[in-house]
């Protein structure tokens, strides 16, 4: 399963000293549901530049 990164933002949390990288992605609703169910928001994921534009 793959997603397209639309933009990258640096965000700061009031309760934390370090900033976090937020990836704004585009994929189908089924993929979003699966990623959210697997709680991948808290996991490291490999990012590659492979695939179609």
MORA-V76647 format. One record per backbone hydrogen bond with DSSP energy under -0.5 kcal/mol. CO is the residue of the C=O (numbers start at 1). NH is the residue of the N-H. If there is no record, write none. Layout:
[[CO;NH] [CO;NH]]
//
This chain:
[[4;6] [4;26] [7;24] [9;11] [9;22] [11;20] [13;16] [18;13] [20;11] [20;22] [21;23] [22;9] [22;24] [23;25] [24;6] [24;7] [26;4] [28;32] [29;33] [30;34] [31;35] [32;36] [33;37] [34;38] [35;40] [36;39] [39;42] [40;43]]
//
